[in-house]
């Protein structure tokens, strides 16, 4: 029996002006399946998932049928759905409801009315399984983003659900924490036969684990098949969603397009993992001499020879409380003017605090921060944040205070004439939120909120732009548009400092990349040099090709070197 049968389902929100968020969806999800749902921001992924659990279903008009274990979902009571259907949200802070780790693990079981003996047993089992013993008695406020998301997963699994629904669960995690989290989800599916329904923008770690992949576009299902066939279908249809496919799939089809002799049946032989892609490259270059093993770094910047830095940090130390441990531990950095400077590193190491120190929100007790050669503490607040420096925080919702996106943007302008109206329309078009201007900011998807927050920040016309996880929740298509926005800003003289877990984006678009560890910068280098030296903090393109090519770190690098050698 199928866990879910969705028949001719459509859904529209009350203020959607007749436009359907989902249209004529037909899906069947069998027991024990691992199902990945992907699509652009706003394509209806979250709307679909939330409709699979009545307590989380959005307000609006639902048409068609959703059957749960052969019966209408509405007939399954709250207790049954709570115990059988687990749901992990995008933002871990939105799901945690208690103050202590151990209490969070027990909360769901207490809500179901379980006896104390059962609760203690299940909590102990989950704490052991997920490796939570060392922080079992901690306050949840002390946990990193990765630990919070793992705690959410453990709390849900303590209720022994038959279905686990995950809505972009790794969007706020660093690459290593994200990989660990998704490996745990895969283990749950494989060992407990728990049905997994997951949405993700980063498909590298989940595509190969999936039994089937469902692709949504404009609220409609355009593909529903096993992973190896979905990539080929999207390529044949010349669909933009192909750009969201994992690196091995993209590289394979781009090379195969030029040299079809390497694969008699492309759909069947398409690699899905780094290991399969490495074996495929070995086959491609079997009995061939590889003459070109390195990509040429164009316009590279020497991190040791920066003549005109826009931002300088010298031996900066900071702690949030007098008796608390230091978060920043002698961090020093120099950011050249008109560049995109990326900072990567694990959750909880102090990257976001470093951005706050640059804009004087967190004031260091030792060391100096210079903005355009002037100490940041010498700037008046109005002088610093008007046309000089702007910060896009990790949580875009913290910027929203108005009822519509349009009002949010108007708030950033002193006047409200035709010229200002035109500026809003221009920025809205750049950030692809024109159709969302009359929507409430909190009604938008995570990616749409991120774009709206970016538009709000861009209206301040800063000379230095600080971005904290700007690509979180954003699809691959807008990432390309976002990169173009950043490039235009650089051409206008803007310096950009970006904290990010998106190593693929950093590898492709950053001018310099720094590794942040234990409160300070460990190393800084160009993307090709930086990522080609790492084993885990690197791109899938580098991992699949490093045995053949020396410094290829993007899909384009690998494709280019393949074609030049063939």
C-alpha positions as CSV (number, residue, x, y, z in Angstrom):
1,X,0.0,0.0,0.0
2,X,1.2,3.5,-0.9
3,X,1.8,5.9,2.0
4,X,0.6,8.9,-0.1
5,X,-1.6,9.0,-3.2
6,X,-2.1,12.5,-4.6
7,X,-4.8,12.7,-7.2
8,X,-5.5,15.8,-9.3
9,X,-4.4,18.1,-6.5
10,X,-4.5,21.8,-7.0
11,X,-3.9,24.6,-4.4
12,X,-4.2,28.3,-4.4
13,X,-3.6,30.9,-1.7
14,X,-6.3,33.4,-0.8
15,X,-4.5,36.4,-2.2
16,X,-3.1,34.7,-5.3
17,X,-5.4,36.5,-7.8
18,X,-6.6,33.2,-9.2
19,X,-3.0,31.9,-9.8
20,X,-2.6,28.3,-8.5
21,X,0.5,27.5,-6.4
22,X,0.0,23.8,-7.4
23,X,-1.9,22.6,-10.4
24,X,-3.1,19.1,-11.1
25,X,-0.5,17.2,-9.1
26,X,-0.6,13.4,-9.4
27,X,1.9,11.5,-7.3
28,X,2.3,8.1,-5.6
29,X,4.8,7.6,-2.8
30,X,5.3,4.0,-1.7
31,X,6.3,2.8,1.7
32,X,10.0,2.9,2.3
33,X,10.8,5.1,-0.7
34,X,13.3,8.0,-0.8
35,X,11.7,10.7,-2.8
36,X,13.4,14.0,-3.8
37,X,11.3,17.0,-4.9
38,X,13.2,19.8,-6.6
39,X,12.3,22.9,-8.5
40,X,12.9,26.7,-8.6
41,X,12.1,28.9,-5.6
42,X,8.3,29.5,-5.6
43,X,7.6,26.4,-7.7
44,X,5.4,25.0,-5.0
45,X,7.7,22.5,-3.2
46,X,7.0,23.8,0.4
47,X,3.3,24.2,-0.4
48,X,3.1,20.5,-1.5
49,X,5.0,19.2,1.5
50,X,2.9,21.2,4.0
51,X,-0.3,19.9,2.5
52,X,0.9,16.4,3.4
53,X,0.5,17.2,7.1
54,X,-2.9,18.8,8.1
55,X,-1.5,20.7,11.1
56,X,1.0,22.5,8.8
57,X,-1.3,22.9,5.8
58,X,-1.4,26.5,4.6
59,X,-4.6,28.5,4.4
60,X,-6.1,28.4,0.9
61,X,-8.3,26.5,-1.5
62,X,-7.4,22.8,-1.9
63,X,-8.8,20.7,-4.8
64,X,-8.4,17.1,-5.6
65,X,-7.5,14.2,-3.2
66,X,-4.7,13.4,-0.8
67,X,-4.9,9.8,0.4
68,X,-2.9,8.7,3.4
69,X,-2.6,4.9,3.6
70,X,-5.6,4.5,1.4
71,X,-7.9,7.0,3.3
72,X,-8.4,10.7,2.9
73,X,-5.7,12.6,4.9
74,X,-8.3,14.7,6.6
75,X,-9.7,11.5,8.3
76,X,-6.4,10.8,10.0
77,X,-6.6,12.5,13.4
78,X,-4.0,14.9,14.8
79,X,-2.5,12.2,17.1
80,X,-2.1,9.7,14.2
81,X,-0.5,12.3,11.9
82,X,1.8,13.6,14.7
83,X,3.1,10.1,15.5
84,X,3.3,8.8,11.9
85,X,4.3,11.9,9.9
86,X,7.5,13.7,11.0
87,X,8.3,17.1,9.5
88,X,11.7,18.9,9.6
89,X,11.5,22.6,8.7
90,X,14.0,24.8,6.8
91,X,14.9,27.0,9.8
92,X,15.8,24.9,12.9
93,X,14.9,27.8,15.2
94,X,11.3,27.7,14.1
95,X,10.8,24.2,15.3
96,X,12.6,24.1,18.7
97,X,10.1,24.8,21.5
98,X,11.9,24.0,24.8
99,X,15.0,25.3,26.6
100,X,17.1,22.1,27.1
101,X,18.3,19.5,24.7
102,X,17.0,16.6,26.7
103,X,13.5,18.3,27.1
104,X,13.3,18.9,23.4
105,X,13.9,15.2,22.7
106,X,11.2,14.3,25.2
107,X,8.7,17.0,24.2
108,X,6.9,15.1,21.3
109,X,6.6,11.9,23.4
110,X,5.1,13.9,26.3
111,X,2.6,15.5,23.9
112,X,1.6,12.0,22.7
113,X,1.0,11.0,26.4
114,X,3.6,8.3,26.6
115,X,4.6,6.9,30.0
116,X,7.8,8.0,31.6
117,X,9.6,4.7,31.2
118,X,9.0,4.7,27.4
119,X,10.0,8.3,27.1
120,X,13.3,7.7,29.0
121,X,14.1,4.7,26.8
122,X,13.4,6.4,23.5
123,X,15.2,9.6,24.5
124,X,18.3,7.6,25.5
125,X,18.2,5.6,22.3
126,X,18.0,8.7,20.1
127,X,20.6,10.6,22.0
128,X,23.0,7.6,21.5
129,X,22.1,7.1,17.8
130,X,22.5,10.7,16.9
131,X,25.6,11.3,19.1
132,X,23.9,13.9,21.3
133,X,25.3,12.6,24.6
134,X,28.0,15.3,24.9
135,X,25.5,18.1,24.7
136,X,22.5,16.3,26.2
137,X,22.1,18.8,29.2
138,X,23.0,22.0,27.3
139,X,20.6,24.9,26.6
140,X,19.4,24.9,23.0
141,X,20.6,28.5,22.6
142,X,24.2,27.2,23.0
143,X,23.9,24.9,19.9
144,X,25.2,25.6,16.4
145,X,22.8,25.5,13.5
146,X,23.9,22.0,12.6
147,X,23.4,20.8,16.1
148,X,19.9,22.3,16.2
149,X,18.9,20.7,13.0
150,X,20.2,17.3,14.2
151,X,18.2,17.8,17.4
152,X,15.1,18.5,15.4
153,X,15.6,15.2,13.5
154,X,16.3,13.2,16.7
155,X,13.2,14.7,18.4
156,X,11.0,13.6,15.5
157,X,12.6,10.2,15.2
158,X,12.0,9.5,18.9
159,X,8.2,9.3,18.0
160,X,9.1,6.6,15.5
161,X,7.3,8.1,12.5
162,X,6.7,6.0,9.4
163,X,7.2,9.1,7.1
164,X,9.8,11.8,7.4
165,X,9.3,15.0,5.5
166,X,12.2,17.4,5.2
167,X,11.9,20.9,3.7
168,X,15.4,22.1,2.7
169,X,16.9,20.9,6.0
170,X,20.5,21.7,5.2
171,X,20.1,25.3,3.8
172,X,21.8,26.8,6.9
173,X,24.4,24.1,7.4
174,X,28.1,24.1,6.3
175,X,29.0,21.5,3.7
176,X,30.4,18.9,6.1
177,X,27.5,19.2,8.6
178,X,25.1,19.1,5.7
179,X,26.7,15.9,4.3
180,X,26.6,14.3,7.8
181,X,23.0,15.2,8.3
182,X,21.9,13.8,4.9
183,X,23.9,10.7,5.4
184,X,22.0,10.2,8.7
185,X,18.7,10.7,6.8
186,X,19.8,8.1,4.3
187,X,20.7,5.7,7.0
188,X,17.2,6.1,8.6
189,X,15.6,5.3,5.2
190,X,17.9,2.3,4.6
191,X,17.9,0.8,8.1
192,X,14.4,1.7,9.5
193,X,12.6,1.7,6.1
194,X,11.2,5.1,7.0
195,X,9.7,6.8,3.9
196,X,11.7,10.0,3.1
197,X,10.2,13.0,1.2
198,X,12.8,15.8,0.9
199,X,13.2,19.1,-1.0
200,X,16.6,20.5,-1.6
201,X,18.4,23.0,-3.8
202,X,21.8,21.3,-3.3
203,X,21.2,17.9,-4.9
204,X,24.8,16.5,-4.7
205,X,24.3,14.4,-1.6
206,X,20.7,13.2,-2.1
207,X,20.2,12.7,-5.8
208,X,22.0,9.3,-6.0
209,X,20.2,8.2,-2.8
210,X,16.7,8.8,-4.2
211,X,14.4,6.1,-5.5
212,X,12.7,8.7,-7.6
213,X,13.0,12.5,-8.3
214,X,10.0,14.7,-8.8
215,X,10.6,18.0,-10.6
216,X,8.2,20.9,-10.1
217,X,7.9,23.9,-12.4
218,X,5.3,26.6,-12.0
219,X,3.3,24.4,-9.6
220,X,3.2,21.4,-12.1
221,X,5.0,18.1,-12.1
222,X,7.2,18.0,-15.3
223,X,9.3,14.9,-14.3
224,X,8.7,12.0,-12.1
225,X,11.2,9.2,-12.6
226,X,14.4,7.5,-11.3
227,X,17.4,9.9,-10.9
228,X,19.4,8.6,-13.8
229,X,16.6,9.2,-16.3
230,X,15.5,12.6,-14.9
231,X,18.8,14.3,-15.9
232,X,18.6,13.0,-19.4
233,X,14.9,14.1,-19.8
234,X,15.6,17.6,-18.6
235,X,18.6,17.9,-21.0
236,X,16.5,16.6,-23.9
237,X,13.8,19.1,-23.1
238,X,16.4,21.9,-22.8
239,X,14.7,22.7,-19.5
240,X,16.4,25.2,-17.2
241,X,16.1,22.8,-14.2
242,X,19.0,20.9,-15.8
243,X,21.2,23.6,-14.2
244,X,20.2,22.3,-10.8
245,X,21.3,18.8,-11.5
246,X,24.3,17.4,-9.6
247,X,27.8,18.1,-11.0
248,X,28.4,14.6,-12.4
249,X,25.2,14.7,-14.4
250,X,25.9,18.2,-15.8
251,X,29.5,17.4,-16.8
252,X,28.5,14.0,-18.3
253,X,25.9,15.4,-20.6
254,X,27.9,18.5,-21.7
255,X,30.9,16.3,-22.6
256,X,28.7,13.5,-24.1
257,X,27.0,16.1,-26.3
258,X,30.3,16.9,-28.0
259,X,31.7,13.3,-27.9
260,X,28.7,11.0,-28.1
261,X,31.0,8.0,-28.9
262,X,31.9,7.7,-25.2
263,X,28.5,6.4,-24.3
264,X,26.2,4.2,-26.3
265,X,23.3,4.7,-23.9
266,X,23.8,8.0,-22.1
267,X,20.7,7.8,-19.8
268,X,21.7,4.4,-18.5
269,X,25.4,5.2,-18.0
270,X,25.1,8.8,-16.6
271,X,27.1,9.0,-13.3
272,X,25.3,10.2,-10.2
273,X,28.1,10.2,-7.6
274,X,31.7,11.5,-7.4
275,X,32.9,7.9,-7.4
276,X,30.9,7.0,-10.6
277,X,32.0,10.3,-12.3
278,X,35.7,9.6,-11.5
279,X,35.4,6.1,-13.0
280,X,33.7,7.7,-16.1
281,X,36.6,10.2,-16.5
282,X,39.0,7.3,-16.4
283,X,37.1,5.6,-19.2
284,X,37.0,8.8,-21.2
285,X,40.8,9.3,-21.1
286,X,41.7,5.6,-21.3
287,X,44.8,5.2,-23.5
288,X,44.9,9.0,-24.1
289,X,47.6,11.4,-23.1
290,X,46.3,14.3,-21.0
291,X,48.3,17.3,-22.1
292,X,46.3,20.1,-20.4
293,X,45.8,19.5,-16.7
294,X,45.3,23.0,-15.3
295,X,42.8,25.8,-16.0
296,X,44.2,29.3,-16.5
297,X,43.3,31.7,-13.7
298,X,42.2,34.9,-15.2
299,X,42.6,38.2,-13.4
300,X,43.8,36.5,-10.3
301,X,44.5,38.5,-7.2
302,X,47.6,38.0,-5.0
303,X,46.3,37.8,-1.4
304,X,49.7,38.8,-0.1
305,X,49.9,42.0,-2.2
306,X,46.8,44.1,-1.6
307,X,47.6,47.7,-2.2
308,X,44.2,49.4,-1.7
309,X,42.1,47.5,0.9
310,X,38.5,48.6,1.4
311,X,38.2,46.8,4.7
312,X,41.0,45.9,7.2
313,X,40.8,43.9,10.4
314,X,43.9,43.9,12.6
315,X,44.2,41.4,15.5
316,X,40.5,41.7,16.4
317,X,39.2,40.0,19.6
318,X,35.6,39.9,20.6
319,X,33.4,38.0,23.2
320,X,29.6,38.5,23.8
321,X,29.9,38.5,27.6
322,X,32.7,39.4,29.9
323,X,33.1,35.9,31.3
324,X,32.2,34.1,28.1
325,X,34.9,32.6,25.8
326,X,36.2,34.6,22.9
327,X,34.4,34.3,19.6
328,X,36.9,36.3,17.5
329,X,40.5,35.4,18.4
330,X,42.9,37.8,16.7
331,X,41.3,37.8,13.3
332,X,43.2,39.8,10.6
333,X,42.1,40.3,7.0
334,X,42.5,42.7,4.1
335,X,39.7,43.0,1.5
336,X,40.7,44.6,-1.8
337,X,38.4,47.2,-3.3
338,X,35.9,46.2,-6.0
339,X,36.2,42.5,-5.3
340,X,34.0,39.6,-4.0
341,X,35.7,38.2,-0.9
342,X,34.2,35.0,0.3
343,X,34.6,33.5,3.8
344,X,33.8,29.8,4.4
345,X,34.0,27.6,7.5
346,X,32.0,25.4,9.9
347,X,28.9,26.5,11.7
348,X,29.5,28.3,15.0
349,X,33.1,29.4,14.3
350,X,32.4,33.2,14.3
351,X,31.9,34.1,10.7
352,X,28.7,36.1,11.2
353,X,30.3,37.8,14.3
354,X,33.2,38.9,12.1
355,X,30.7,40.6,9.7
356,X,29.0,42.4,12.7
357,X,32.4,43.5,13.9
358,X,33.2,45.1,10.5
359,X,30.0,47.2,10.7
360,X,30.5,48.0,14.4
361,X,27.5,46.1,15.7
362,X,29.8,43.9,17.7
363,X,32.5,46.1,19.1
364,X,35.9,44.4,19.7
365,X,37.7,44.8,23.0
366,X,41.1,44.5,21.3
367,X,42.2,45.2,17.7
368,X,41.1,47.6,15.0
369,X,38.7,47.6,12.1
370,X,39.2,50.1,9.2
371,X,36.6,51.0,6.6
372,X,38.1,52.9,3.6
373,X,41.2,53.6,5.7
374,X,39.2,55.1,8.6
375,X,38.6,53.4,12.0
376,X,35.0,52.1,12.0
377,X,34.5,53.5,15.5
378,X,35.2,57.0,14.2
379,X,32.2,56.9,11.9
380,X,28.8,58.3,13.0
381,X,26.0,55.8,12.6
382,X,24.3,57.8,9.9
383,X,27.5,58.2,8.0
384,X,28.4,54.5,8.2
385,X,25.1,53.0,7.0
386,X,24.0,55.6,4.5
387,X,25.6,55.0,1.1
388,X,28.7,53.5,2.7
389,X,28.1,50.1,4.3
390,X,25.2,47.6,4.3
391,X,24.6,44.2,5.9
392,X,22.3,41.5,4.6
393,X,21.7,39.3,7.7
394,X,21.4,35.5,7.6
395,X,17.7,35.6,8.6
396,X,16.0,37.9,6.0
397,X,12.8,38.0,8.1
398,X,14.7,40.2,10.6
399,X,14.5,43.0,8.0
400,X,10.8,42.9,7.4
401,X,8.5,45.2,9.4
402,X,5.8,46.2,6.8
403,X,2.7,44.6,5.4
404,X,3.9,44.4,1.7
405,X,7.2,44.0,-0.1
406,X,6.6,47.3,-1.8
407,X,6.2,49.1,1.6
408,X,9.4,47.4,2.7
409,X,11.3,48.9,-0.3
410,X,9.7,52.3,0.1
411,X,10.9,52.4,3.7
412,X,14.5,52.6,2.4
413,X,13.9,55.8,0.5
414,X,13.5,59.2,2.1
415,X,11.3,60.6,-0.7
416,X,8.4,59.0,-2.5
417,X,8.3,60.6,-6.0
418,X,8.3,59.2,-9.5
419,X,12.1,58.8,-9.4
420,X,12.0,56.8,-6.3
421,X,9.2,54.6,-7.6
422,X,11.3,53.9,-10.7
423,X,14.2,52.9,-8.5
424,X,12.0,50.4,-6.7
425,X,10.8,49.0,-10.0
426,X,14.4,48.6,-11.2
427,X,15.6,46.9,-8.1
428,X,12.5,44.6,-8.0
429,X,13.2,43.6,-11.6
430,X,16.9,42.9,-10.8
431,X,15.9,40.7,-7.9
432,X,13.0,39.1,-9.7
433,X,10.4,40.1,-7.2
434,X,8.2,42.4,-9.4
435,X,5.2,40.0,-9.1
436,X,5.7,39.8,-5.3
437,X,5.6,43.6,-4.5
438,X,2.0,43.4,-3.2
439,X,2.6,40.2,-1.2
440,X,3.2,40.1,2.6
441,X,6.9,39.3,3.2
442,X,6.1,36.4,5.5
443,X,3.9,34.8,2.8
444,X,6.9,34.3,0.5
445,X,9.0,31.2,0.2
446,X,12.5,31.2,1.8
447,X,14.2,32.0,-1.5
448,X,11.7,34.8,-2.3
449,X,12.3,36.3,1.1
450,X,16.0,36.3,0.5
451,X,15.6,38.1,-2.8
452,X,13.2,40.7,-1.2
453,X,15.7,41.3,1.6
454,X,18.5,41.8,-1.0
455,X,16.4,44.3,-2.9
456,X,15.9,46.3,0.4
457,X,19.6,46.3,1.1
458,X,20.6,47.3,-2.5
459,X,18.4,50.5,-2.2
460,X,20.9,51.9,0.3
461,X,23.5,52.0,-2.6
462,X,26.4,50.9,-0.3
463,X,30.1,51.1,-1.2
464,X,30.8,48.0,0.9
465,X,28.2,45.2,1.0
466,X,28.3,42.5,3.7
467,X,26.3,39.3,2.9
468,X,25.6,36.6,5.4
469,X,24.6,33.4,3.7
470,X,23.0,35.2,0.7
471,X,22.4,32.1,-1.4
472,X,20.5,30.3,1.3
473,X,17.2,29.0,-0.1
474,X,17.9,30.4,-3.5
475,X,17.6,28.2,-6.6
476,X,20.5,27.8,-9.1
477,X,18.8,30.0,-11.7
478,X,18.6,33.0,-9.4
479,X,22.1,32.3,-8.2
480,X,23.3,33.1,-11.8
481,X,21.3,36.3,-11.8
482,X,22.6,37.1,-8.3
483,X,26.2,36.6,-9.5
484,X,25.5,39.1,-12.3
485,X,24.1,41.6,-9.8
486,X,27.3,41.3,-7.7
487,X,29.4,41.6,-10.8
488,X,27.6,44.8,-11.8
489,X,28.1,46.1,-8.2
490,X,31.8,45.4,-8.4
491,X,32.0,47.3,-11.7
492,X,30.4,50.3,-10.0
493,X,33.1,50.2,-7.3
494,X,31.3,48.2,-4.6
495,X,33.4,45.8,-2.4
496,X,31.5,42.7,-1.3
497,X,32.3,40.4,1.7
498,X,30.3,37.2,1.7
499,X,30.0,34.6,4.4
500,X,28.7,31.4,2.7
501,X,28.4,27.6,3.0
502,X,27.8,27.4,-0.8
503,X,31.2,26.3,-1.9
504,X,30.1,25.9,-5.6
505,X,29.0,29.6,-5.7
506,X,32.2,30.7,-4.0
507,X,34.4,28.6,-6.4
508,X,32.7,30.0,-9.4
509,X,32.3,33.7,-8.6
510,X,34.6,34.8,-5.7
511,X,37.9,36.7,-6.3
512,X,39.4,35.5,-3.0
513,X,38.3,32.8,-0.6
514,X,39.3,32.6,3.1
515,X,38.9,29.7,5.5
516,X,37.6,30.7,9.0
517,X,38.4,28.4,11.9
518,X,38.4,28.8,15.7
519,X,37.7,32.6,15.6
520,X,40.2,33.6,12.9
521,X,41.2,33.4,9.3
522,X,43.5,30.4,8.6
523,X,44.3,31.0,5.0
524,X,43.3,33.1,2.0
525,X,43.8,32.3,-1.7
526,X,42.2,32.4,-5.2
527,X,39.2,29.9,-5.6
528,X,41.2,27.5,-7.9
529,X,44.1,27.3,-5.5
530,X,42.0,27.3,-2.3
531,X,39.5,24.6,-3.2
532,X,42.0,22.3,-5.1
533,X,44.0,21.9,-1.8
534,X,41.0,20.7,0.3
535,X,39.5,17.2,0.6
536,X,36.1,18.0,2.0
537,X,35.8,21.8,1.8
538,X,35.8,21.7,-1.9
539,X,33.4,21.2,-4.9
540,X,32.0,18.0,-6.4
541,X,33.7,19.0,-9.6
542,X,37.1,19.0,-7.9
543,X,36.5,15.8,-6.1
544,X,35.5,13.9,-9.2
545,X,38.4,15.2,-11.4
546,X,41.4,15.8,-9.1
547,X,43.0,12.5,-10.1
548,X,43.0,13.8,-13.7
549,X,43.2,17.6,-13.5
550,X,45.1,19.7,-10.9
551,X,43.0,22.8,-10.2
552,X,39.6,22.3,-11.8
553,X,37.0,23.4,-9.2
554,X,33.8,24.3,-11.2
555,X,31.7,22.4,-13.7
556,X,32.9,24.7,-16.4
557,X,36.6,24.0,-15.5
558,X,36.1,20.2,-15.9
559,X,34.1,20.5,-19.1
560,X,36.6,22.9,-20.6
561,X,39.6,20.7,-19.8
562,X,37.8,17.6,-21.1
563,X,37.1,19.2,-24.4
564,X,40.6,20.7,-24.7
565,X,42.2,17.3,-24.1
566,X,39.8,15.4,-26.4
